[in-house]
Amino acid sequence: MKVAVVMGSKSDYPKLEEGINLLEKYDVEVVVRALSAHRTPKQLMSFLEEIEDNTDVIIAAAGKAAHLPGVIASHTLIPVIGLPIKSSTMDGLDSLLSIVQMPKGIPVATVTIDLGLNAALMALQIMSIKYPKLKEDLKLYREEMEAKVLEDDKNFRG
Ligand code: RP5
């Protein structure tokens, strides 16, 4: 089980950390790189060539004119999850639209602005098709979440 996490800048890392920890908790090998579609295009392409045959999912995070997930998706058949990063004066809406509005033929699965955790969960769900143990882990994750919400709810009930 292997996930590549690519971010447009090291400044994006704090938004990814919680998700990376979750992936590692479930024994997923995670490779993290700071490579930009605009500033290091050649190195990005070599990295994609390296991982094409040994990686299950790519999480690509970027802010501003966030072309990174789309550019990656155009060069690979590995599913790409795009994480829009809020890193400009436009509150992340610029990144969200750059990532979600892909043209016909090259999809990027886009998650909530700045929510690296959801990118990781989506990666786990995709991989659970191939790795049944992950499905069990995710069932437990949901059960724990449900229990936590119901515990909180107790405080509001009479
Ligand atoms: C984007 O520009 C990056 O993904 C980051 O969100 C934003 C700012 O990058 P730095 O100026 O912090 O390197 O390409």
Backbone and ligand atoms as CSV (ligand in chain L), in Angstrom:
chain,resi,resn,atom,element,x,y,z
A,1,MET,N,N,0.858,-1.182,0.000
A,1,MET,CA,C,0.000,0.000,0.000
A,1,MET,C,C,0.891,1.227,0.000
A,2,LYS,N,N,0.771,2.012,-1.034
A,2,LYS,CA,C,1.675,3.165,-1.112
A,2,LYS,C,C,0.945,4.403,-1.644
A,3,VAL,N,N,1.142,5.506,-0.952
A,3,VAL,CA,C,0.557,6.784,-1.375
A,3,VAL,C,C,1.674,7.795,-1.569
A,4,ALA,N,N,1.621,8.528,-2.668
A,4,ALA,CA,C,2.554,9.642,-2.874
A,4,ALA,C,C,1.812,10.935,-2.548
A,5,VAL,N,N,2.414,11.740,-1.695
A,5,VAL,CA,C,1.853,13.051,-1.357
A,5,VAL,C,C,2.764,14.098,-1.982
A,6,VAL,N,N,2.200,14.870,-2.893
A,6,VAL,CA,C,2.990,15.921,-3.553
A,6,VAL,C,C,2.362,17.260,-3.201
A,7,MET,N,N,3.198,18.198,-2.761
A,7,MET,CA,C,2.669,19.535,-2.432
A,7,MET,C,C,3.449,20.574,-3.222
A,8,GLY,N,N,2.752,21.653,-3.562
A,8,GLY,CA,C,3.373,22.688,-4.394
A,8,GLY,C,C,4.468,23.448,-3.684
A,9,SER,N,N,4.429,23.422,-2.346
A,9,SER,CA,C,5.438,24.133,-1.557
A,9,SER,C,C,5.496,23.506,-0.174
A,10,LYS,N,N,6.647,23.605,0.464
A,10,LYS,CA,C,6.725,23.057,1.834
A,10,LYS,C,C,5.769,23.798,2.771
A,11,SER,N,N,5.350,24.999,2.397
A,11,SER,CA,C,4.417,25.756,3.251
A,11,SER,C,C,3.035,25.084,3.303
A,12,ASP,N,N,2.767,24.156,2.390
A,12,ASP,CA,C,1.486,23.425,2.399
A,12,ASP,C,C,1.483,22.288,3.426
A,13,TYR,N,N,2.656,21.905,3.898
A,13,TYR,CA,C,2.784,20.683,4.706
A,13,TYR,C,C,1.864,20.619,5.935
A,14,PRO,N,N,1.729,21.720,6.707
A,14,PRO,CA,C,0.866,21.629,7.909
A,14,PRO,C,C,-0.556,21.169,7.605
A,15,LYS,N,N,-1.039,21.444,6.405
A,15,LYS,CA,C,-2.413,21.046,6.042
A,15,LYS,C,C,-2.482,19.554,5.698
A,16,LEU,N,N,-1.327,18.948,5.505
A,16,LEU,CA,C,-1.283,17.542,5.096
A,16,LEU,C,C,-0.950,16.593,6.245
A,17,GLU,N,N,-0.383,17.160,7.289
A,17,GLU,CA,C,0.224,16.339,8.337
A,17,GLU,C,C,-0.752,15.339,8.988
A,18,GLU,N,N,-1.949,15.811,9.319
A,18,GLU,CA,C,-2.915,14.933,9.998
A,18,GLU,C,C,-3.256,13.726,9.101
A,19,GLY,N,N,-3.421,13.978,7.827
A,19,GLY,CA,C,-3.740,12.899,6.890
A,19,GLY,C,C,-2.578,11.933,6.729
A,20,ILE,N,N,-1.369,12.466,6.675
A,20,ILE,CA,C,-0.185,11.596,6.537
A,20,ILE,C,C,-0.072,10.692,7.771
A,21,ASN,N,N,-0.328,11.265,8.946
A,21,ASN,CA,C,-0.277,10.451,10.173
A,21,ASN,C,C,-1.306,9.330,10.134
A,22,LEU,N,N,-2.499,9.643,9.614
A,22,LEU,CA,C,-3.543,8.620,9.534
A,22,LEU,C,C,-3.122,7.493,8.587
A,23,LEU,N,N,-2.581,7.862,7.433
A,23,LEU,CA,C,-2.132,6.842,6.473
A,23,LEU,C,C,-1.083,5.939,7.119
A,24,GLU,N,N,-0.150,6.556,7.824
A,24,GLU,CA,C,0.923,5.763,8.450
A,24,GLU,C,C,0.374,4.878,9.568
A,25,LYS,N,N,-0.636,5.373,10.256
A,25,LYS,CA,C,-1.260,4.564,11.320
A,25,LYS,C,C,-1.819,3.251,10.743
A,26,TYR,N,N,-2.294,3.320,9.493
A,26,TYR,CA,C,-2.833,2.124,8.851
A,26,TYR,C,C,-1.799,1.410,7.976
A,27,ASP,N,N,-0.522,1.633,8.294
A,27,ASP,CA,C,0.592,0.919,7.648
A,27,ASP,C,C,0.750,1.193,6.152
A,28,VAL,N,N,0.288,2.349,5.734
A,28,VAL,CA,C,0.491,2.732,4.330
A,28,VAL,C,C,1.862,3.386,4.218
A,29,GLU,N,N,2.612,2.990,3.200
A,29,GLU,CA,C,3.897,3.663,2.943
A,29,GLU,C,C,3.591,5.021,2.292
A,30,VAL,N,N,4.135,6.073,2.869
A,30,VAL,CA,C,3.852,7.413,2.336
A,30,VAL,C,C,5.156,8.074,1.880
A,31,VAL,N,N,5.167,8.511,0.641
A,31,VAL,CA,C,6.318,9.267,0.126
A,31,VAL,C,C,5.864,10.712,-0.014
A,32,VAL,N,N,6.560,11.634,0.612
A,32,VAL,CA,C,6.153,13.044,0.569
A,32,VAL,C,C,7.188,13.857,-0.222
A,33,ARG,N,N,6.701,14.638,-1.165
A,33,ARG,CA,C,7.608,15.488,-1.950
A,33,ARG,C,C,7.033,16.899,-2.074
A,34,ALA,N,N,7.916,17.894,-2.093
A,34,ALA,CA,C,7.516,19.275,-2.367
A,34,ALA,C,C,7.989,19.589,-3.783
A,35,LEU,N,N,7.088,19.428,-4.742
A,35,LEU,CA,C,7.427,19.651,-6.152
A,35,LEU,C,C,6.322,20.485,-6.777
A,36,SER,N,N,6.701,21.466,-7.544
A,36,SER,CA,C,5.719,22.403,-8.077
A,36,SER,C,C,5.533,22.209,-9.590
A,37,ALA,N,N,4.263,22.330,-10.014
A,37,ALA,CA,C,3.978,22.217,-11.458
A,37,ALA,C,C,4.646,23.351,-12.222
A,38,HIS,N,N,4.816,24.490,-11.552
A,38,HIS,CA,C,5.349,25.670,-12.237
A,38,HIS,C,C,6.842,25.860,-12.009
A,39,ARG,N,N,7.279,25.555,-10.767
A,39,ARG,CA,C,8.651,25.901,-10.414
A,39,ARG,C,C,9.635,24.748,-10.601
A,40,THR,N,N,9.119,23.507,-10.588
A,40,THR,CA,C,10.018,22.358,-10.814
A,40,THR,C,C,9.349,21.348,-11.755
A,41,PRO,N,N,8.932,21.781,-12.927
A,41,PRO,CA,C,8.165,20.859,-13.796
A,41,PRO,C,C,8.957,19.623,-14.228
A,42,LYS,N,N,10.253,19.769,-14.482
A,42,LYS,CA,C,11.041,18.615,-14.954
A,42,LYS,C,C,11.167,17.561,-13.853
A,43,GLN,N,N,11.445,18.054,-12.631
A,43,GLN,CA,C,11.606,17.128,-11.499
A,43,GLN,C,C,10.282,16.449,-11.162
A,44,LEU,N,N,9.184,17.175,-11.355
A,44,LEU,CA,C,7.863,16.579,-11.110
A,44,LEU,C,C,7.635,15.413,-12.075
A,45,MET,N,N,7.972,15.631,-13.342
A,45,MET,CA,C,7.787,14.575,-14.345
A,45,MET,C,C,8.640,13.353,-14.026
A,46,SER,N,N,9.899,13.556,-13.632
A,46,SER,CA,C,10.742,12.389,-13.304
A,46,SER,C,C,10.169,11.634,-12.118
A,47,PHE,N,N,9.663,12.376,-11.124
A,47,PHE,CA,C,9.082,11.706,-9.953
A,47,PHE,C,C,7.886,10.850,-10.373
A,48,LEU,N,N,7.045,11.403,-11.248
A,48,LEU,CA,C,5.864,10.642,-11.674
A,48,LEU,C,C,6.265,9.372,-12.420
A,49,GLU,N,N,7.322,9.469,-13.215
A,49,GLU,CA,C,7.804,8.265,-13.911
A,49,GLU,C,C,8.258,7.207,-12.912
A,50,GLU,N,N,8.956,7.674,-11.860
A,50,GLU,CA,C,9.457,6.743,-10.826
A,50,GLU,C,C,8.342,5.975,-10.131
A,51,ILE,N,N,7.203,6.659,-9.890
A,51,ILE,CA,C,6.171,6.039,-9.033
A,51,ILE,C,C,5.052,5.342,-9.810
A,52,GLU,N,N,5.040,5.489,-11.119
A,52,GLU,CA,C,3.889,5.016,-11.908
A,52,GLU,C,C,3.524,3.557,-11.625
A,53,ASP,N,N,4.531,2.694,-11.437
A,53,ASP,CA,C,4.220,1.266,-11.294
A,53,ASP,C,C,4.189,0.768,-9.858
A,54,ASN,N,N,4.405,1.647,-8.893
A,54,ASN,CA,C,4.463,1.123,-7.515
A,54,ASN,C,C,3.648,1.950,-6.514
A,55,THR,N,N,2.706,2.744,-7.012
A,55,THR,CA,C,1.950,3.623,-6.115
A,55,THR,C,C,0.455,3.462,-6.370
A,56,ASP,N,N,-0.350,3.431,-5.285
A,56,ASP,CA,C,-1.786,3.197,-5.429
A,56,ASP,C,C,-2.572,4.484,-5.667
A,57,VAL,N,N,-2.209,5.534,-4.939
A,57,VAL,CA,C,-2.960,6.797,-5.008
A,57,VAL,C,C,-1.982,7.957,-4.856
A,58,ILE,N,N,-2.299,9.074,-5.507
A,58,ILE,CA,C,-1.510,10.303,-5.317
A,58,ILE,C,C,-2.411,11.354,-4.674
A,59,ILE,N,N,-1.915,11.981,-3.610
A,59,ILE,CA,C,-2.579,13.161,-3.047
A,59,ILE,C,C,-1.749,14.356,-3.490
A,60,ALA,N,N,-2.397,15.314,-4.144
A,60,ALA,CA,C,-1.667,16.484,-4.631
A,60,ALA,C,C,-2.285,17.740,-4.018
A,61,ALA,N,N,-1.474,18.493,-3.289
A,61,ALA,CA,C,-1.960,19.682,-2.586
A,61,ALA,C,C,-1.311,20.921,-3.189
A,62,ALA,N,N,-2.146,21.943,-3.417
A,62,ALA,CA,C,-1.566,23.178,-3.945
A,62,ALA,C,C,-2.488,24.354,-3.671
A,63,GLY,N,N,-1.881,25.527,-3.614
A,63,GLY,CA,C,-2.635,26.746,-3.392
A,63,GLY,C,C,-2.516,27.688,-4.580
A,64,LYS,N,N,-3.238,28.813,-4.490
A,64,LYS,CA,C,-3.262,29.856,-5.535
A,64,LYS,C,C,-3.702,29.258,-6.893
A,65,ALA,N,N,-2.945,29.484,-7.956
A,65,ALA,CA,C,-3.281,28.878,-9.262
A,65,ALA,C,C,-2.851,27.417,-9.186
A,66,ALA,N,N,-3.721,26.600,-8.567
A,66,ALA,CA,C,-3.316,25.265,-8.130
A,66,ALA,C,C,-3.383,24.251,-9.272
A,67,HIS,N,N,-2.422,24.310,-10.159
A,67,HIS,CA,C,-2.425,23.426,-11.326
A,67,HIS,C,C,-1.816,22.061,-11.053
A,68,LEU,N,N,-1.152,21.937,-9.904
A,68,LEU,CA,C,-0.395,20.708,-9.630
A,68,LEU,C,C,-1.224,19.416,-9.745
A,69,PRO,N,N,-2.391,19.311,-9.083
A,69,PRO,CA,C,-3.135,18.045,-9.194
A,69,PRO,C,C,-3.537,17.728,-10.646
A,70,GLY,N,N,-3.966,18.729,-11.379
A,70,GLY,CA,C,-4.389,18.506,-12.761
A,70,GLY,C,C,-3.233,18.120,-13.663
A,71,VAL,N,N,-2.102,18.764,-13.467
A,71,VAL,CA,C,-0.926,18.428,-14.285
A,71,VAL,C,C,-0.493,16.996,-13.976
A,72,ILE,N,N,-0.497,16.660,-12.684
A,72,ILE,CA,C,-0.136,15.279,-12.314
A,72,ILE,C,C,-1.119,14.300,-12.960
A,73,ALA,N,N,-2.423,14.593,-12.835
A,73,ALA,CA,C,-3.444,13.678,-13.379
A,73,ALA,C,C,-3.266,13.468,-14.882
A,74,SER,N,N,-2.783,14.489,-15.566
A,74,SER,CA,C,-2.627,14.370,-17.022
A,74,SER,C,C,-1.447,13.488,-17.408
A,75,HIS,N,N,-0.578,13.174,-16.427
A,75,HIS,CA,C,0.609,12.366,-16.727
A,75,HIS,C,C,0.585,10.981,-16.109
A,76,THR,N,N,-0.541,10.603,-15.490
A,76,THR,CA,C,-0.560,9.293,-14.829
A,76,THR,C,C,-1.955,8.690,-14.880
A,77,LEU,N,N,-2.015,7.367,-14.688
A,77,LEU,CA,C,-3.313,6.706,-14.537
A,77,LEU,C,C,-3.587,6.375,-13.078
A,78,ILE,N,N,-2.673,6.734,-12.197
A,78,ILE,CA,C,-2.908,6.565,-10.759
A,78,ILE,C,C,-3.991,7.581,-10.359
A,79,PRO,N,N,-5.009,7.164,-9.544
A,79,PRO,CA,C,-6.018,8.147,-9.124
A,79,PRO,C,C,-5.375,9.307,-8.359
A,80,VAL,N,N,-5.799,10.533,-8.693
A,80,VAL,CA,C,-5.249,11.729,-8.051
A,80,VAL,C,C,-6.332,12.397,-7.207
A,81,ILE,N,N,-6.009,12.613,-5.939
A,81,ILE,CA,C,-6.900,13.355,-5.040
A,81,ILE,C,C,-6.307,14.751,-4.875
A,82,GLY,N,N,-7.093,15.760,-5.199
A,82,GLY,CA,C,-6.603,17.136,-5.112
A,82,GLY,C,C,-7.015,17.772,-3.791
A,83,LEU,N,N,-6.058,18.383,-3.118
A,83,LEU,CA,C,-6.352,19.093,-1.864
A,83,LEU,C,C,-6.108,20.589,-2.087
A,84,PRO,N,N,-7.192,21.379,-2.152
A,84,PRO,CA,C,-7.012,22.819,-2.330
A,84,PRO,C,C,-6.476,23.443,-1.043
A,85,ILE,N,N,-5.465,24.268,-1.165
A,85,ILE,CA,C,-4.840,24.905,0.000
A,85,ILE,C,C,-5.195,26.391,0.023
A,86,LYS,N,N,-5.552,26.846,1.225
A,86,LYS,CA,C,-5.823,28.274,1.398
A,86,LYS,C,C,-4.492,28.976,1.652
A,87,SER,N,N,-3.941,29.625,0.642
A,87,SER,CA,C,-2.633,30.250,0.846
A,87,SER,C,C,-2.558,31.606,0.148
A,88,SER,N,N,-3.737,32.193,-0.119
A,88,SER,CA,C,-3.706,33.496,-0.779
A,88,SER,C,C,-4.764,34.391,-0.143
A,89,THR,N,N,-4.957,35.551,-0.722
A,89,THR,CA,C,-5.979,36.476,-0.213
A,89,THR,C,C,-7.386,36.046,-0.635
A,90,MET,N,N,-7.501,34.942,-1.386
A,90,MET,CA,C,-8.819,34.528,-1.887
A,90,MET,C,C,-9.408,33.360,-1.104
A,91,ASP,N,N,-8.867,33.132,0.094
A,91,ASP,CA,C,-9.449,32.141,1.015
A,91,ASP,C,C,-9.510,30.709,0.486
A,92,GLY,N,N,-8.716,30.379,-0.509
A,92,GLY,CA,C,-8.694,29.006,-1.007
A,92,GLY,C,C,-9.684,28.737,-2.122
A,93,LEU,N,N,-10.552,29.719,-2.399
A,93,LEU,CA,C,-11.517,29.534,-3.488
A,93,LEU,C,C,-10.780,29.447,-4.827
A,94,ASP,N,N,-9.699,30.212,-4.949
A,94,ASP,CA,C,-8.861,30.146,-6.156
A,94,ASP,C,C,-8.324,28.727,-6.361
A,95,SER,N,N,-7.802,28.129,-5.271
A,95,SER,CA,C,-7.244,26.773,-5.371
A,95,SER,C,C,-8.336,25.758,-5.667
A,96,LEU,N,N,-9.463,25.901,-4.952
A,96,LEU,CA,C,-10.573,24.956,-5.133
A,96,LEU,C,C,-11.022,24.924,-6.593
A,97,LEU,N,N,-11.250,26.103,-7.157
A,97,LEU,CA,C,-11.738,26.140,-8.545
A,97,LEU,C,C,-10.673,25.639,-9.518
A,98,SER,N,N,-9.405,25.958,-9.241
A,98,SER,CA,C,-8.326,25.481,-10.128
A,98,SER,C,C,-8.278,23.961,-10.144
A,99,ILE,N,N,-8.602,23.352,-8.992
A,99,ILE,CA,C,-8.479,21.895,-8.898
A,99,ILE,C,C,-9.742,21.172,-9.351
A,100,VAL,N,N,-10.901,21.729,-8.979
A,100,VAL,CA,C,-12.143,20.995,-9.249
A,100,VAL,C,C,-12.611,21.144,-10.708
A,101,GLN,N,N,-12.246,22.237,-11.340
A,101,GLN,CA,C,-12.771,22.506,-12.683
A,101,GLN,C,C,-11.896,21.902,-13.783
A,102,MET,N,N,-11.640,20.604,-13.671
A,102,MET,CA,C,-10.819,19.937,-14.690
A,102,MET,C,C,-11.618,19.754,-15.979
A,103,PRO,N,N,-10.950,19.840,-17.095
A,103,PRO,CA,C,-11.666,19.619,-18.355
A,103,PRO,C,C,-12.012,18.141,-18.548
A,104,LYS,N,N,-12.967,17.921,-19.455
A,104,LYS,CA,C,-13.431,16.569,-19.783
A,104,LYS,C,C,-12.235,15.639,-20.076
A,105,GLY,N,N,-12.226,14.475,-19.448
A,105,GLY,CA,C,-11.211,13.473,-19.788
A,105,GLY,C,C,-10.133,13.261,-18.753
A,106,ILE,N,N,-9.866,14.279,-17.933
A,106,ILE,CA,C,-8.785,14.159,-16.935
A,106,ILE,C,C,-9.342,14.534,-15.557
A,107,PRO,N,N,-9.919,13.562,-14.839
A,107,PRO,CA,C,-10.519,13.898,-13.538
A,107,PRO,C,C,-9.512,13.995,-12.401
A,108,VAL,N,N,-9.840,14.868,-11.455
A,108,VAL,CA,C,-9.142,14.928,-10.167
A,108,VAL,C,C,-10.226,14.865,-9.094
A,109,ALA,N,N,-10.082,13.956,-8.137
A,109,ALA,CA,C,-11.058,13.850,-7.040
A,109,ALA,C,C,-10.712,14.924,-6.016
A,110,THR,N,N,-11.608,15.889,-5.846
A,110,THR,CA,C,-11.261,17.069,-5.043
A,110,THR,C,C,-11.927,17.023,-3.669
A,111,VAL,N,N,-11.161,17.336,-2.637
A,111,VAL,CA,C,-11.715,17.341,-1.268
A,111,VAL,C,C,-11.707,18.761,-0.694
A,112,THR,N,N,-12.251,18.867,0.517
A,112,THR,CA,C,-12.433,20.144,1.214
A,112,THR,C,C,-11.134,20.962,1.336
A,113,ILE,N,N,-11.255,22.257,1.178
A,113,ILE,CA,C,-10.098,23.164,1.328
A,113,ILE,C,C,-9.394,22.909,2.664
A,114,ASP,N,N,-8.083,22.688,2.577
A,114,ASP,CA,C,-7.202,22.528,3.761
A,114,ASP,C,C,-7.427,21.252,4.568
A,115,LEU,N,N,-8.328,20.369,4.131
A,115,LEU,CA,C,-8.636,19.200,4.963
A,115,LEU,C,C,-7.881,17.958,4.480
A,116,GLY,N,N,-6.598,17.932,4.826
A,116,GLY,CA,C,-5.747,16.803,4.444
A,116,GLY,C,C,-6.274,15.477,4.956
A,117,LEU,N,N,-6.986,15.522,6.078
A,117,LEU,CA,C,-7.535,14.285,6.635
A,117,LEU,C,C,-8.497,13.624,5.642
A,118,ASN,N,N,-9.345,14.424,5.013
A,118,ASN,CA,C,-10.284,13.833,4.056
A,118,ASN,C,C,-9.574,13.291,2.815
A,119,ALA,N,N,-8.495,13.932,2.416
A,119,ALA,CA,C,-7.723,13.401,1.284
A,119,ALA,C,C,-7.184,12.018,1.650
A,120,ALA,N,N,-6.694,11.888,2.876
A,120,ALA,CA,C,-6.149,10.594,3.317
A,120,ALA,C,C,-7.250,9.543,3.402
A,121,LEU,N,N,-8.412,9.935,3.939
A,121,LEU,CA,C,-9.517,8.972,4.052
A,121,LEU,C,C,-9.969,8.511,2.663
A,122,MET,N,N,-10.032,9.431,1.727
A,122,MET,CA,C,-10.416,9.044,0.359
A,122,MET,C,C,-9.380,8.088,-0.232
A,123,ALA,N,N,-8.110,8.362,0.032
A,123,ALA,CA,C,-7.044,7.465,-0.451
A,123,ALA,C,C,-7.222,6.075,0.168
A,124,LEU,N,N,-7.529,6.032,1.450
A,124,LEU,CA,C,-7.717,4.733,2.121
A,124,LEU,C,C,-8.915,3.995,1.524
A,125,GLN,N,N,-9.997,4.726,1.258
A,125,GLN,CA,C,-11.187,4.079,0.695
A,125,GLN,C,C,-10.892,3.521,-0.705
A,126,ILE,N,N,-10.154,4.270,-1.490
A,126,ILE,CA,C,-9.787,3.769,-2.833
A,126,ILE,C,C,-8.943,2.496,-2.683
A,127,MET,N,N,-7.978,2.535,-1.780
A,127,MET,CA,C,-7.080,1.382,-1.629
A,127,MET,C,C,-7.795,0.187,-0.996
A,128,SER,N,N,-8.880,0.447,-0.257
A,128,SER,CA,C,-9.575,-0.660,0.408
A,128,SER,C,C,-10.237,-1.602,-0.602
A,129,ILE,N,N,-10.403,-1.166,-1.830
A,129,ILE,CA,C,-10.935,-2.056,-2.882
A,129,ILE,C,C,-9.922,-3.193,-3.110
A,130,LYS,N,N,-8.642,-2.846,-3.019
A,130,LYS,CA,C,-7.580,-3.819,-3.292
A,130,LYS,C,C,-7.081,-4.504,-2.013
A,131,TYR,N,N,-7.136,-3.793,-0.888
A,131,TYR,CA,C,-6.588,-4.317,0.372
A,131,TYR,C,C,-7.728,-4.433,1.402
A,132,PRO,N,N,-8.316,-5.643,1.561
A,132,PRO,CA,C,-9.500,-5.821,2.413
A,132,PRO,C,C,-9.283,-5.405,3.873
A,133,LYS,N,N,-8.056,-5.535,4.377
A,133,LYS,CA,C,-7.780,-5.150,5.767
A,133,LYS,C,C,-8.141,-3.673,5.996
A,134,LEU,N,N,-7.911,-2.849,4.986
A,134,LEU,CA,C,-8.216,-1.417,5.119
A,134,LEU,C,C,-9.711,-1.193,5.289
A,135,LYS,N,N,-10.513,-2.029,4.634
A,135,LYS,CA,C,-11.969,-1.876,4.770
A,135,LYS,C,C,-12.377,-2.081,6.228
A,136,GLU,N,N,-11.779,-3.075,6.863
A,136,GLU,CA,C,-12.065,-3.323,8.286
A,136,GLU,C,C,-11.615,-2.132,9.131
A,137,ASP,N,N,-10.431,-1.614,8.840
A,137,ASP,CA,C,-9.923,-0.443,9.585
A,137,ASP,C,C,-10.877,0.743,9.436
A,138,LEU,N,N,-11.389,0.926,8.222
A,138,LEU,CA,C,-12.265,2.086,7.978
A,138,LEU,C,C,-13.625,1.916,8.647
A,139,LYS,N,N,-14.091,0.666,8.727
A,139,LYS,CA,C,-15.361,0.415,9.438
A,139,LYS,C,C,-15.206,0.823,10.895
A,140,LEU,N,N,-14.080,0.435,11.468
A,140,LEU,CA,C,-13.799,0.768,12.865
A,140,LEU,C,C,-13.676,2.286,13.051
A,141,TYR,N,N,-13.011,2.914,12.108
A,141,TYR,CA,C,-12.848,4.378,12.154
A,141,TYR,C,C,-14.217,5.057,12.208
A,142,ARG,N,N,-15.154,4.583,11.380
A,142,ARG,CA,C,-16.500,5.180,11.355
A,142,ARG,C,C,-17.250,4.896,12.661
A,143,GLU,N,N,-17.071,3.671,13.167
A,143,GLU,CA,C,-17.753,3.328,14.430
A,143,GLU,C,C,-17.262,4.227,15.560
A,144,GLU,N,N,-15.947,4.456,15.593
A,144,GLU,CA,C,-15.389,5.319,16.646
A,144,GLU,C,C,-15.893,6.755,16.499
A,145,MET,N,N,-15.998,7.201,15.258
A,145,MET,CA,C,-16.494,8.562,15.006
A,145,MET,C,C,-17.958,8.676,15.475
A,146,GLU,N,N,-18.735,7.658,15.139
A,146,GLU,CA,C,-20.147,7.648,15.553
A,146,GLU,C,C,-20.255,7.695,17.082
A,147,ALA,N,N,-19.445,6.877,17.750
A,147,ALA,CA,C,-19.492,6.831,19.220
A,147,ALA,C,C,-19.137,8.196,19.805
A,148,LYS,N,N,-18.162,8.857,19.201
A,148,LYS,CA,C,-17.727,10.171,19.698
A,148,LYS,C,C,-18.854,11.209,19.551
A,149,VAL,N,N,-19.523,11.189,18.407
A,149,VAL,CA,C,-20.609,12.159,18.178
A,149,VAL,C,C,-21.756,11.891,19.146
A,150,LEU,N,N,-22.074,10.610,19.363
A,150,LEU,CA,C,-23.172,10.282,20.278
A,150,LEU,C,C,-22.822,10.648,21.719
A,151,GLU,N,N,-21.540,10.520,22.059
A,151,GLU,CA,C,-21.077,10.924,23.390
A,151,GLU,C,C,-21.284,12.439,23.561
A,152,ASP,N,N,-20.900,13.195,22.524
A,152,ASP,CA,C,-21.106,14.656,22.563
A,152,ASP,C,C,-22.596,14.981,22.692
A,153,ASP,N,N,-23.403,14.215,21.983
A,153,ASP,CA,C,-24.852,14.451,21.971
A,153,ASP,C,C,-25.467,14.301,23.355
A,154,LYS,N,N,-24.866,13.387,24.154
A,154,LYS,CA,C,-25.389,13.148,25.513
A,154,LYS,C,C,-25.456,14.444,26.307
A,155,ASN,N,N,-24.472,15.332,26.061
A,155,ASN,CA,C,-24.419,16.586,26.815
A,155,ASN,C,C,-25.579,17.507,26.492
A,156,PHE,N,N,-26.255,17.265,25.383
A,156,PHE,CA,C,-27.357,18.150,24.977
A,156,PHE,C,C,-28.729,17.562,25.301
A,157,ARG,N,N,-28.727,16.263,25.633
A,157,ARG,CA,C,-30.027,15.624,25.925
A,157,ARG,C,C,-30.451,15.880,27.371
A,158,GLY,N,N,-31.716,16.003,27.575
A,158,GLY,CA,C,-32.212,16.234,28.937
A,158,GLY,C,C,-32.155,14.986,29.807
L,1,RP5,C1,C,1.448,27.282,-4.313
L,1,RP5,O1,O,1.694,28.562,-3.840
L,1,RP5,C2,C,1.805,26.355,-3.185
L,1,RP5,O2,O,1.090,25.167,-3.288
L,1,RP5,C3,C,1.461,27.140,-1.958
L,1,RP5,O3,O,0.147,26.855,-1.495
L,1,RP5,C4,C,1.489,28.590,-2.450
L,1,RP5,C5,C,2.523,29.424,-1.764
L,1,RP5,O4,O,3.799,28.849,-1.953
L,1,RP5,P1,P,5.099,29.465,-1.228
L,1,RP5,O5,O,5.185,30.883,-1.699
L,1,RP5,O6,O,4.818,29.382,0.260
L,1,RP5,O7,O,6.243,28.607,-1.640
L,1,RP5,O8,O,2.196,27.003,-5.448
